[in-house]
Amino acid sequence: MQLAELLKDWPCIVKGSIREQVTGIDDYAQNIQQGYIYVLRKGRKYNGQAFLQQAIRNGASAIIVEDDALLDLKLSIPIVWVPNSMQFLSFASAKLRNFPAEALTVIAVTGTNGKTTVSHFISQLLQIQGKSCVVIGTNGVFLNGERLLTSYESLTTLQAKQLQEVFQIAVRQGVEYAILEASSMGLAHHRLDDCAIDVGIFLNLSAEHIEDHGSLENYKKAKQRLAVLAKNVVLNGDDPFSRSVGINLKKKTVLFGSKGRVDMQWQLLTENEGHSTCCIQYKGEDHILVLPFVGEFQIQNIVAALATLYVLNFDIAQLIPGCLHVKLPEGRMQEITNDRGLRIIIDYAHTPAALKAVLQALKMERIRLVFSCGGERDKDKRRKMGTIASTYAYKIYLTTDNARNEKPSDINAQIKSGFYSEQPYEEIEDRARAIEKAICEARRGDVIVIAGKGHEQTQTIGSITIPFSDKECVENALKKLGCTE
């Protein structure tokens, strides 16, 4: 379309022709093709202005800026000033693809913990009902349960240009539902502004990602944007922040939880042999729900999924039988079978709340815990995670988890400062060796929890990222010990 059509009704100042043809938009100069608009913005590490000439050489038809001083640049292509370049990137990405999200029922899930699991639970329940859906999140992009191979960078919430591309693919393949994870950064950076969100789900909030947002208050504000963007809202009534989102919210709101005044209430009845039985009450009716996993946090996740489908007018009574067949996503309480009589569990838990939930779910069994914390991220959580680890674990193996440009020994020292008991621990920076040693030392009946990376397939040390998989490390250790899976 012409630049004039794209800018129609958008606040802007244009220097140059508005008759240029636009074929796409991107904020990475290396991705610019003939006819693309280049969105010039400042990132954490780089200033887009440094790559301006590269974008022009690649065929940029115009540039977008939010610094009005850049209107004085002498260029051969139009310069367009807008108040917020990220908002415009979201809008233009959607408009250039004819707003594909409007042809879908879009569900967005936010929360410090549980986004991936709830997204996949919703998808599986929809598929059991014969509906087609796409899931977009931390683990990648899945179409009706099958992973789509994409070249997108690993982000909880894809950038707007990528989200709109996935929506367009989904529409062309006859997909009805899109379920996506809404991270605080994705919301703050306007990636979801033009996603036509039908239901926004709030799971929980704890003090994470503060360094990214500058303060806890800013983190909360970023999360709250989902309540503005979504037509309907589902809230965890057991979480103070999530419940507070619903105050004075003038749109359809459904609360779920285990206590207090909620629309859908759940109660755990029994847990045994890897299954949970609970009771769900809604509309004055009681329903018994059997799940193929344990842990109250997992019950909360499945109830969040049911409450969401309830908002979308599904019959909960018809959905409940399917709950017995849902599966946890890769890297979430993922158990690796073996003939040593061990329970080996891989989990993405990398926050205090998530680690506590996983360890509590194991009911104080003899736990050997392999973990660390990421470098250059949320340093305040390290001591807290040390306290939680020393509360529940029989032995701790402190190792490396994407240390980036920090020393693993410094990270682990901060974790150890939270230990309050003198249970055995070791520091083994080589994560593969730490996993192997935990398995070697374990005896029949022990539980080995390998936390922090879950589904991830890489490890970042310094500025180098190498292939790495906790699951492969477990499998290699078992083979080395002469075990079978």
Secondary structure, DSSP 8 states (H G I E B T S, - for coil): -BHHHHHTTS--EEES-S--B--EEES-GGG--TTEEEE--B-SS-BGGGGHHHHHHTT-SEEEES-GGGGG---SS-EEE-S-HHHHHHHHHHHTTT-GGGGSEEEEEE-SS-HHHHHHHHHHHHHHTT--EEEEETTEEEETTEEE-------SS--HHHHHHHHHHHHHTT--EEEEE--HHHHHTTTTTTS-EEEEEE----S-SHHHHSSHHHHHHHHHHHHHH-SEEEEETTSHHHHHHTTT--S-EEEEESSSS-SEEEEEEEEETTEEEEEEEETTEEEEEEESS--HHHHHHHHHHHHHHHHTT--HHHHGGGGGG----TTSSEEE--SSS-EEEEE---SHHHHHHHHHHTTT--EEEEE---TTS-TTHHHHHHHHHHHH-SEEEE--S--BTS-HHHHHHHHHTT--S---EEE-SSHHHHHHHHHHH--TT-EEEEES-TT--EEEETTEEEE--HHHHHHHHHHHTT---
